[in-house]
Amino acid sequence: MMFLLDDQQREFARSLSSLLAASGPPGVIRAWASGDHTPGRTLWARLADAGVFALAVPREHGGLGPLPVELTVAFTELGRHAVPGPVVETVAAAALLDRLGDGAAAAAWLPGVAKGKTIASLCLLSADSPYALDADAADAVLVVDGDTVRLAERAGPVQRSMDPARRLFRPSGGQVLARGPAVTTAAAHAADVAALVTAAQSLGLGRTLVAHTVAHAKQRSQFGVAVGSFQALKHRLADALIGLEFAEPLVHAAALALAQDDPASGREIAAAKVAACEAAWNAARTGLQIHGALGYTEELDLSLWIRKARALRSAWGTPATCRARVLT
């Protein structure tokens, strides 16, 4: 089955890509990694004006959604430009608040998320993840522990990450927002949303890695010819591109399944997550090798994409976890 975007979705992707390209992503990424959130918040406001975060928020709270397919379109472009910050966690937190059944909590936070005025982070302790991404930049840090969700009030010191722009914190303390079976159900849904948009993010990330590596292979010469003319490199690049092409319909299928509340949507999302993240990681390894181990130098912008590809591979579901879910 083919999954094709309509004209409106494609135009949304093009306009979002133009907006992000004009924002100078490498500078924003490096500033965020150093703890300077000002350029990132400016970009966040522009994304909100474009309607990105409203796609995850129900209409009754000022949003446009939830619209999983359009979210994957947006996050593919966010990945293509390696946008820093808890973008995944914010839409996942919106999904959690929407499904909690707590009207007061939803009314307090979701309108701000839709307008880009509220940056949120989400930590699911049941998923063996004790960290909240970019808690120092977030206006709300939600922590789910079993059947309890609380609004954290403190975040410890920043933890080292393989991607410097992904700043990890251990949240603690805070006010209990909800408790009971509804929390467990809402948290599972939020984790699915996070895994889906992470898959879309990885898809866009991988496409940038392949595009830049192809351009480099055409320019770099060895023995008097472009290295891109070597058959071994052609095969590596073709394999990287094919992996991304195969992953894309899985991401779209998972988004459709989630939009339709298909009982099998969890398995669809797990399949999309592992396919897209493995494809992006393969594209990163290919780019690293063809560029001549650029990962050892931070000056080249593409190293920012390579590091992010490795981090997203295990975020919101490791390959082993996703494969196990598909087989369950």
Buried (B, 14 or more C-beta within 10 A) or exposed (E): EEEEBEEEBEEBBEEBBEBBEEBEBBEBBBBBBEEEBEBBBEBBEBBBEBBBBBBBBBEEBBBBBBBBBBBBBBBBBBBBBBBBBBBBBBBBBBBBBBBBBBEEBBEBBBBBBBBBEBBBBBBBBEBEBBBBBBBBBBEBBBBBBEBBBBBBEEBEEBEEBEBBBBBBBBBEEBEEBBEEEBBBBBBBBBBBBBBBBBBBBBBBBBBBBBBBBBEBBEEBEEEEEBBBEBEEBBEBBEEBBEBBEEBBBBBBBBBBBBBEEBEEBBBBBBBBBBBBBBBBBBBBBBBBBBBEEBBEEEEBBBBBBBBBBBBBBBBBBBBEBBBEBBEE
